[in-house]
């Protein structure tokens, strides 16, 4: 199994029998929702659509998989989302077959998709890889697989000796405790790859995610096995070392 990372976008491509490009957390329509909190930002929806389509053309996969939270509003669909989701899916259908595994922000997304483009929210298998958004307990058929998920928007802060910091989206790769599944298969190792957000306005520090886990998968990740990878695939250290640094810096 080959895994390729794309520095031009928070995406990963896996090749087994097919080449599959994975992205997560597009959050179309986020600008409309931010207005309710006093932030008036011009929509970047068309820029996101162009960026995603350019990434697909660069990667040249057989299939695109969107790991949930395509839209932002909960509940319902804003006018901005109604317009931009139609444009996004129309543009993608012209260049690539795709699947969506819906996230917690995606109620109503089925109105914009063909039945064959939808996957179940609890997770499914595509070319021996497990896929789900990450806000639910994974389906038991994902046990023993490499699971890709979104939902967590992971970002990492890298510091030098004088304290200068760089904050970057990142991938988290590690093993999952089998207790998350209803029936454990002791001989099977389940590996999780958390995908960073495709939306340039979102991100959540890994120190917050794993000090206060907010999903079944983040609670079940075995910290000692996990690694942090930058968007180009560069190894950025163990997850444990980043969490330990944060504990030291705040005491």
C-alpha positions as CSV (number, residue, x, y, z in Angstrom):
1,X,0.0,0.0,0.0
2,X,1.4,3.4,-1.0
3,X,0.5,6.6,0.8
4,X,1.3,10.0,-0.8
5,X,0.8,13.4,0.9
6,X,0.1,16.6,-0.9
7,X,1.8,19.8,0.3
8,X,-0.5,21.8,-2.0
9,X,-3.5,20.7,0.0
10,X,-4.4,18.8,3.2
11,X,-5.1,15.6,1.4
12,X,-3.7,12.1,1.2
13,X,-3.7,9.6,-1.6
14,X,-3.6,5.8,-1.1
15,X,-2.9,3.3,-3.8
16,X,-3.8,-0.4,-3.6
17,X,-6.0,-1.7,-6.4
18,X,-7.1,1.9,-7.0
19,X,-5.7,5.3,-6.5
20,X,-7.9,7.1,-4.0
21,X,-7.6,10.7,-3.0
22,X,-9.0,11.6,0.5
23,X,-10.0,15.1,1.7
24,X,-12.0,16.1,4.8
25,X,-14.0,19.0,6.3
26,X,-14.6,21.4,3.5
27,X,-17.2,23.3,5.5
28,X,-18.8,25.1,2.6
29,X,-20.9,28.1,3.8
30,X,-18.8,28.8,6.9
31,X,-18.7,32.5,6.1
32,X,-22.5,32.8,6.3
33,X,-22.4,31.2,9.8
34,X,-19.6,33.5,11.0
35,X,-21.7,36.5,10.2
36,X,-24.0,35.5,13.1
37,X,-21.0,36.0,15.4
38,X,-20.0,39.4,14.0
39,X,-17.4,38.2,11.5
40,X,-18.1,39.5,8.0
41,X,-15.9,37.7,5.5
42,X,-16.4,37.5,1.8
43,X,-17.2,34.0,0.7
44,X,-14.3,31.9,-0.4
45,X,-16.5,29.1,-1.7
46,X,-15.5,29.3,-5.3
47,X,-11.9,29.5,-4.4
48,X,-12.3,26.3,-2.4
49,X,-14.0,24.6,-5.3
50,X,-11.2,25.6,-7.7
51,X,-8.5,24.5,-5.2
52,X,-10.2,21.1,-4.7
53,X,-10.6,20.5,-8.5
54,X,-7.0,21.5,-9.1
55,X,-5.8,19.1,-6.4
56,X,-7.8,16.3,-8.0
57,X,-6.3,17.1,-11.4
58,X,-2.8,17.1,-9.9
59,X,-3.2,13.8,-8.1
60,X,-5.1,12.1,-11.0
61,X,-6.8,9.5,-8.7
62,X,-9.4,6.9,-9.8
63,X,-11.8,8.0,-7.0
64,X,-12.2,11.0,-4.6
65,X,-13.5,10.3,-1.1
66,X,-14.7,13.3,1.0
67,X,-14.6,12.4,4.7
68,X,-17.6,14.4,5.8
69,X,-18.5,17.9,6.9
70,X,-18.9,19.1,3.3
71,X,-21.3,21.8,4.6
72,X,-21.1,23.9,7.8
73,X,-24.6,24.9,9.0
74,X,-26.3,22.7,11.7
75,X,-29.2,22.2,11.2
76,X,-30.5,23.1,7.8
77,X,-28.8,24.5,4.7
78,X,-28.0,28.2,4.2
79,X,-28.5,30.0,0.9
80,X,-24.8,30.2,0.5
81,X,-24.5,26.4,1.0
82,X,-27.4,25.7,-1.4
83,X,-25.6,27.6,-4.1
84,X,-22.0,26.4,-3.4
85,X,-22.7,22.8,-2.8
86,X,-24.4,22.5,-6.2
87,X,-21.4,24.1,-7.8
88,X,-19.0,21.9,-5.9
89,X,-20.6,18.6,-6.8
90,X,-21.3,19.7,-10.4
91,X,-17.7,20.6,-10.9
92,X,-16.5,17.3,-9.3
93,X,-18.8,15.1,-11.4
94,X,-17.2,16.5,-14.6
95,X,-13.7,15.2,-13.6
96,X,-13.9,12.3,-11.0
97,X,-16.2,9.7,-9.4
98,X,-16.5,10.5,-5.7
99,X,-18.1,9.3,-2.5
100,X,-19.2,11.3,0.6
101,X,-19.2,9.7,4.1
102,X,-21.4,12.3,5.9
103,X,-20.3,14.1,9.0
104,X,-22.0,15.8,11.9
105,X,-22.4,19.0,9.9
106,X,-24.0,17.2,6.9
107,X,-27.8,16.7,7.7
108,X,-29.5,17.2,4.4
109,X,-26.5,16.6,2.3
110,X,-28.2,13.7,0.5
111,X,-30.4,16.3,-1.3
112,X,-27.3,17.3,-3.3
113,X,-26.0,13.8,-4.0
114,X,-26.9,10.8,-6.1
115,X,-27.6,7.7,-4.0
116,X,-24.5,5.9,-5.2
117,X,-22.3,8.8,-4.0
118,X,-23.3,8.4,-0.4
119,X,-21.6,6.1,2.2
120,X,-23.0,5.3,5.6
121,X,-21.9,7.6,8.5
122,X,-20.7,4.7,10.7
123,X,-18.1,3.8,8.2
124,X,-17.5,1.6,5.2
125,X,-14.7,-0.1,3.3
126,X,-13.3,1.1,0.0
127,X,-10.4,-0.9,-1.6
128,X,-9.6,-2.4,1.8
129,X,-9.4,1.0,3.5
130,X,-11.9,2.1,6.2
131,X,-13.6,5.5,5.8
132,X,-15.8,7.6,8.1
133,X,-16.1,11.1,9.3
134,X,-15.1,10.3,12.8
135,X,-17.9,11.6,15.1
136,X,-19.5,8.1,15.5
137,X,-18.3,4.8,16.8
138,X,-16.9,3.0,13.7
139,X,-18.7,0.1,12.2
140,X,-17.2,-3.3,13.3
141,X,-16.2,-4.1,9.7
142,X,-13.5,-1.4,10.0
143,X,-11.7,-3.4,12.7
144,X,-8.2,-4.5,11.5
145,X,-8.1,-1.9,8.7
146,X,-6.4,1.3,8.1
147,X,-9.2,3.9,8.9
148,X,-9.2,7.4,7.5
149,X,-11.3,10.0,9.2
150,X,-11.8,13.8,9.4
151,X,-13.7,15.7,12.1
152,X,-10.7,16.6,14.3
153,X,-9.1,19.4,12.2
154,X,-5.7,18.6,13.6
155,X,-3.0,21.3,13.7
156,X,0.4,21.2,15.4
157,X,2.6,24.0,16.8
158,X,6.3,23.6,16.1
159,X,8.7,25.6,18.3
160,X,12.4,26.3,18.0
161,X,15.0,27.0,20.8
162,X,13.9,30.7,21.2
163,X,10.2,29.9,21.2
164,X,9.3,31.0,17.7
165,X,6.4,28.9,16.6
166,X,5.0,27.6,13.3
167,X,1.4,26.4,13.3
168,X,0.5,23.9,10.6
169,X,-2.2,21.5,9.7
170,X,-1.1,17.9,10.3
171,X,-1.9,14.3,10.0
172,X,-2.1,11.9,13.0
173,X,-1.2,8.3,12.5
174,X,-1.5,5.7,15.2
175,X,-3.1,2.5,16.5
176,X,-6.7,2.3,17.9
177,X,-7.6,0.5,21.0
178,X,-9.8,-2.5,20.0
179,X,-12.2,-1.8,22.9
180,X,-13.9,0.7,20.6
181,X,-15.5,-2.2,18.7
182,X,-18.4,-4.3,20.0
183,X,-16.5,-7.5,19.3
184,X,-12.7,-7.4,19.6
185,X,-10.4,-9.4,17.3
186,X,-7.2,-9.6,19.3
187,X,-5.0,-10.6,16.4
188,X,-6.0,-7.5,14.3
189,X,-4.4,-4.1,14.6
190,X,-6.5,-1.2,13.6
191,X,-4.6,1.9,12.4
192,X,-6.1,5.4,12.3
193,X,-5.1,8.3,10.0
194,X,-6.7,11.6,11.0
195,X,-6.9,14.0,8.0
196,X,-6.5,17.8,8.5
197,X,-9.3,20.2,7.4
198,X,-9.6,21.2,3.8
199,X,-11.1,24.5,5.0
200,X,-8.4,27.2,5.4
201,X,-10.3,28.9,8.2
202,X,-10.5,25.9,10.5
203,X,-8.0,24.0,12.7
204,X,-7.9,22.6,16.2
205,X,-4.7,22.1,18.2
206,X,-3.7,18.4,18.9
207,X,-2.9,19.3,22.5
208,X,-6.6,20.2,23.0
209,X,-7.9,17.2,21.1
210,X,-6.0,14.7,23.1
211,X,-6.1,16.3,26.5
212,X,-9.9,16.6,26.1
213,X,-11.0,14.0,23.5
214,X,-14.3,14.7,21.9
215,X,-14.9,11.7,19.7
216,X,-14.9,7.9,20.1
217,X,-11.8,7.7,17.8
218,X,-9.8,10.4,19.6
219,X,-10.6,8.7,23.0
220,X,-9.5,5.4,21.6
221,X,-6.2,6.4,19.9
222,X,-3.2,4.8,21.6
223,X,-1.1,7.9,22.2
224,X,2.2,6.1,22.6
225,X,1.9,4.6,19.0
226,X,0.9,7.9,17.3
227,X,3.0,10.1,15.0
228,X,2.5,13.6,13.7
229,X,3.0,14.2,10.0
230,X,3.1,17.6,8.2
231,X,1.1,18.1,4.9
232,X,4.1,17.0,2.8
233,X,4.5,13.8,4.8
234,X,7.4,15.1,6.9
235,X,7.7,13.4,10.3
236,X,7.1,16.0,13.0
237,X,7.7,13.8,16.1
238,X,5.6,11.5,18.2
239,X,2.2,12.7,19.4
240,X,3.3,11.9,23.0
241,X,6.2,14.3,22.7
242,X,4.0,17.1,21.6
243,X,1.6,16.5,24.4
244,X,4.4,16.3,26.9
245,X,5.9,19.5,25.6
246,X,2.6,21.3,26.1
247,X,2.2,20.0,29.6
248,X,5.8,21.2,30.4
249,X,5.1,24.6,28.9
250,X,2.0,25.2,30.9
251,X,3.3,24.2,34.3
